[in-house]
């Protein structure tokens, strides 16, 4: 079978870092390609397995394929995006970022459901029609991603306003969504200056600005060293929070995991 690569479909999938790609290649060379590549039935277009196909083709490794039946391109896009949540250990930001790619499709569905009784430029939904159910786009995206509506709003703001280095930091989980959201509201020139100092500078900057009009308040100073950098305890706590934010919102053991963290903290006090 001649497998086709659709650029639009491929762009829906978060790219692997060089380190992740190298690890995948090492695993495939050691164990072979155990999971089949997923193909859109009747179209021959690859839906899942772009990196594995590249590695297998380059190293002459055998791979299997599995076909799925989908009615149209929109359904294929939804399948690709939903498949990412179950297959990859992606950060909370990446989950929301990927889900936001469904925004236009969900908005189109909302329009189709808008049955009207009056027509015209400002149609009103028929209250007694089952088709009149209006979709709240942001809420639907949040549900798909397994995150809160507030998180979706912040991620959308970051995606639109943040400079690329800041987006990369939050994608990798080096800074929190909250910290990136605050910095993303600054002028681009100021964002560039802050991100040049790396994730550490982003966290320090947002800690300072969270005080009084950009000046560290009394509570903030308790966590800072004399040169204005976060104390060791604060630095490690920021790292811990960043990692905890990687837990998927729909992970069935999320509450249990956070309970363990809470228990550990109580023992330290």
N, C-alpha and C positions, 0 to 999 in steps of 0.2 A: 504493500500500500504506500502510495506517495503522500506523505504527511505534509499538509500545508500550514504555514505560520501566518496568522492574521496579526498585523502590527497593532491594531486596536485592541484585540483580545490580550495580546502579550503585555500591553501597557497597563492593563488592569491589575497585573500581578506585581506586588512589591519586589524590587530587585534584591538579590542576595548581595551581601557584602563580599569583597574578595576573599575574606577569611571563611565565610560560610560556603562560598562556591568551592574553595579548595578542600574543605572538609567533606562536602558532598562528593566531590570527585574521588577523594581518598576512600570513602565508604563504598562507592560503586566499584572501584577497582578491586577492593578487598572482597566484597560480598556479592557483586553483580547487581543488576537492576531488578529488584524483587517486586516493585510496584508497577503495574501496567500504566502506560501513557493513555490518557483519556482523549478520545477522538469524537467529534460531532458526527453522528451517524448520517451518512448520505452527503456530507459536505467534505469530509476528510480533513477538517480543520482541527488543530491541536487545541485542547481546552486546558489540559493540566499535564505538566511534565516538560516544560520548555528547557529548563536547565539540565534535566536528565537526558533529554534528547541530544542536546549539544555535547554533553560529556560522552554519552554512548557512541555517538557518531564519530567523535574525534578519537576515541580509543577502541573502535570496532567491537563494542560490547553488545551482546544480544539484549533485546527488550521485547516485551509483549505489549499489546494494545487492547483497549476495551472501548467499545462504542456506546454512546448514550444518545437517545432520541430527544430532540428538542424542536419546538415548533418554529422558532425564528431567532434572529440575532439578539433581540432583547432578552429572550429566555436564556440564551447562551451566556450573555453578559452576567445575568443574575446568578447562573450556575457557577461561573468562574469565581465571582466575588464571594458567594456563600461557601464555596469549597475552600477558600483560603483560611477561613476561621477554624475549620476542623483539621487542617493539615499542617499549619505552620505556627511556630512559637513567636508570634508577632506582638509588638508592644501595644498598649492601649491606644496610643496615638495612631498607630498603623491600622488598627481595627477600624477606628472611626474614619480615618482617611480613605481606606478602601471602601467602606460602606457609603461614604459621601459620593462615590462615583455612580451610585444608583439614584442620585437625587433627581436627575432629569427623567429617568424611567418612572419613578414613583409619581412625579408631578404629572406626567402624561396619563398615568393610570387614574389619578385624581380627576383630571379633566374628563376622562371617559365616563367616570361614575357620576359626573355632575349632570343629572337629568334635569331638564328645565320645563317649566310650565308657561313661561312668558316669552322666552327667546330674547332677542335683542342683545345689546352690548353688555348688559349687567344681568345675566340670567340668575334665577333663584332656584335652588334645588327643591324638588318635590318632596315634601315632608313624609308622604305616605309611600314613597317608592323605595324599594330595597336598594336600587341603584343609586340612590341619592346620598349614600354614605360618603362623606367627604374625608379624604385622607389627610392627616396632619403629617406633612412630609418629614419634618425634623424628628417627630416622635417615632415615625416608622423607621427612619434610618437608625435612630438610637436603639430601637428594639432589635433590628437586624444585627447591629454591632455588639449588642449586649452591654451598652454603656448608658449613662444618663443623658437626658436632653441637654443639660448644661455642658457636659463634656463635648457633645456634638457641636454646640455653638462655639465653644472655645477652639476646637480643632478647625472648624471652618474659618474662623478669624485668623488663626495661625497660618493656614494654607493660603489665604488671600493676602495677608499683610506682612508675614515674616520674611526676612531674608533667607536665602537657601541654607547658609551655615546653621542658622537657628533651627530650621525645619529638620535638618539632618541630626542635630543633637537630640531633639525630642523624639525623632523616629527611633534612634538607637537607645532611647531610655536614659540618656545621660543627664537630661534635665526634665523636670516634671511638666505636665501640660499647663498647670497653673503658672509656673515661672515663665514658660515660653509665651503664654498668653499675655502676660504683663509686658514683656519686652516687645512683643509684636505690635503693641499699641504706640510705641515710640516712633519717631521719624526714622526713615531707613538709614540715614547717616549715623545716627546714634546706635542703631542696632548693629551696624557694621563694626563700629568701634568696640562695643561690648563683646560681640562674638569673637573678635580677634583674640580676646583673652581666654577663649575656651569655655567649656561648661562651668568651670569653677567661677569665672567672672560673671556669667549669667546668673548663677545662684546668688553670688555676693551682691550683685546689682539689685536683684529683685528683693532680697532681704532688706537692703537699705531703703529702697523705695516704698516698702510696705510699712515704713515708719511714718514720720510726719513730713509730708510734702517732699519726699526724697531724702530726708535726713533721718538717720538712725534714731529711734526713740530709746528710752531707758531699757525697755525689755530687749530690744535688738542688741544693745551694747553688751548684755550679759553673755551673748553667744559669740561675740567677736573678740579677736585678739587685738593688741595695741596697734598693729599695723592695718587694722580694718578687715582682716580676713576671718572667715568662720573658724571657730575653735575646732579642735580635732573631733570632739563629741558631735558638734553640729555637722561637720563635713561627713562623718560616717552616717549620721541619721539621714542626711539628704540622700546619700547613696542608697540607703535602705528603702526610703520612700520611693525613690526612682524605680527600684527593682519590684517593690510591692505593686506599683501601678501597672506592671506587666501582666498581673493576674487577670485572666479574662473574667468579665462580669458574669458570664453564664457558667463558669467553672463550678461543678457541683460540690467541690470541696473547698471553695473559696472561704466560706464562713469558718470552717474548721481551721484552715491555714491562718486566717487573721486572728483566730482565737489563740493559737499557739504564740503568735507575736505578742498579743495582749498579755498572756500569762508570763512570758519572758520579761516584759517590761515591768510587771508588778513585782517580780522577784528582785529586780534591780533597785527598786525604790525603798 
